Amino acid sequence: QVQLVESGGGSVQAGGSLTLSCRGSGFTSGIKCMAWFRQAPGKEREGVANIYIGGRRTYYADSVKDRFIISQDNDKTTVYLQMTSLKPEDTATYYCAAGLPKSYAGVRYCPLTEPDFRRWGQGTQVTVSS
C-alpha cells in the first residue's frame, strides 16, 4: 500500500526559505507522478508543483513559479519542495500526493488536479509571517 510521509514544515518570516520532504513507500510500477498541493484555511486545495518520477519533468503553478523547485532523490522515492522567497500567502498545509500519469496525443504527463491523485500524505504546516 502506498504511504507518503511529509516533513520539513515550520514557521518562517517573509522572504525566508523552507524545504519540504515527502518519503514514499509501497509504490506500484504504475505510479509515475508525485505532486505537492496546499490548502489554506477557508480555501480549496490547490496544486503547487508536480514531477514525473524518473523522467524529471516538472510543472509549477504560476503562483510559485521561479520561487519553488520540486525535485526527487536518486532512489525516486523521496520528493522535495524547495521553497524560497516565501510570502505570507504561501501559508498553508502542504500535502504530498502520488498518482498515475495521463496521456494526451501519445505523450504521458503528470496532472496537477486533486481528483487525479488518490494517495495523500498527512500534511505539514507552513506558516509565513510578514
C-alpha positions in Angstrom: 0.0 0.0 0.0 1.3 3.4 -0.9 2.3 5.6 2.0 3.5 9.1 1.9 5.1 10.9 4.8 5.8 14.7 4.7 8.3 16.6 6.8 10.0 19.9 6.9 7.2 22.3 7.6 7.6 25.2 10.0 7.4 28.9 10.6 9.5 31.5 8.7 9.4 35.2 8.0 8.6 36.5 4.6 11.5 36.2 2.3 12.7 33.1 4.0 13.1 29.5 2.8 11.9 26.0 3.7 12.4 22.6 2.1 9.7 20.0 2.4 10.3 16.3 2.0 8.0 13.5 1.1 9.1 10.0 1.6 7.1 7.4 -0.3 6.8 3.7 0.0 4.8 0.8 -1.4 4.7 2.3 -4.9 3.3 0.2 -7.7 5.0 0.3 -11.1 2.2 2.5 -12.5 2.7 5.4 -10.1 4.8 7.9 -12.0 3.6 11.2 -10.7 4.3 12.9 -7.4 3.0 16.4 -6.5 2.7 18.9 -3.8 -0.7 20.5 -3.0 -1.5 23.1 -0.4 -4.6 24.2 1.4 -5.0 27.5 3.3 -7.8 27.9 5.9 -11.1 28.5 4.2 -9.7 27.8 0.7 -9.7 24.9 -1.6 -6.8 22.6 -2.0 -4.6 23.8 -4.9 -1.8 22.2 -6.9 1.6 23.6 -6.4 4.1 21.5 -8.4 4.5 18.0 -9.8 7.3 15.8 -11.1 7.3 12.8 -13.4 9.2 10.2 -11.5 12.3 9.1 -13.3 11.8 11.5 -16.2 12.2 14.6 -14.0 9.7 16.6 -16.0 8.2 19.2 -13.7 5.3 21.7 -13.7 4.6 24.6 -11.4 1.6 26.7 -10.6 2.0 30.3 -11.7 1.9 31.4 -8.1 5.1 29.6 -7.2 7.0 29.6 -10.4 10.6 30.8 -10.1 10.3 30.5 -6.3 9.7 26.8 -5.7 11.7 23.8 -7.0 10.4 20.3 -6.9 13.0 17.5 -7.2 13.4 13.8 -6.5 16.1 11.7 -4.8 18.1 9.2 -6.9 16.1 6.4 -5.4 13.0 8.1 -6.8 11.1 7.5 -3.5 11.7 10.9 -1.9 10.4 14.1 -3.4 11.4 17.6 -2.2 9.9 21.0 -2.4 12.4 23.8 -2.0 10.6 27.0 -1.2 12.3 30.3 -1.4 11.2 34.0 -1.2 8.3 32.8 0.8 5.3 35.1 1.1 2.5 35.2 3.8 0.1 34.0 1.1 2.2 30.7 0.9 0.9 29.9 4.4 -1.0 26.6 4.2 -0.9 22.9 5.0 1.2 21.3 2.3 0.3 17.8 1.1 2.3 15.3 -0.9 0.4 13.2 -3.4 1.1 10.3 -5.7 -0.8 9.1 -8.8 -0.8 7.8 -12.3 0.2 9.7 -15.4 -2.3 10.8 -18.0 -1.9 10.7 -21.7 -2.6 13.2 -24.4 -1.7 12.8 -28.1 0.5 9.9 -27.2 2.5 11.8 -24.6 2.3 10.9 -20.9 2.3 13.7 -18.5 1.5 14.3 -14.8 -1.6 16.3 -13.9 -1.9 18.8 -11.1 -5.5 18.5 -10.2 -6.7 17.0 -6.9 -9.1 14.3 -8.3 -6.2 12.8 -10.3 -4.4 11.8 -7.1 -5.6 9.0 -4.9 -2.7 8.7 -2.4 -2.0 11.5 0.0 0.2 12.3 2.9 -0.9 13.6 6.2 0.2 17.2 5.5 2.8 19.5 7.0 2.1 23.1 8.1 4.0 26.1 6.6 3.4 29.5 8.2 5.0 32.6 6.7 4.8 35.8 8.8 5.1 39.3 7.4 
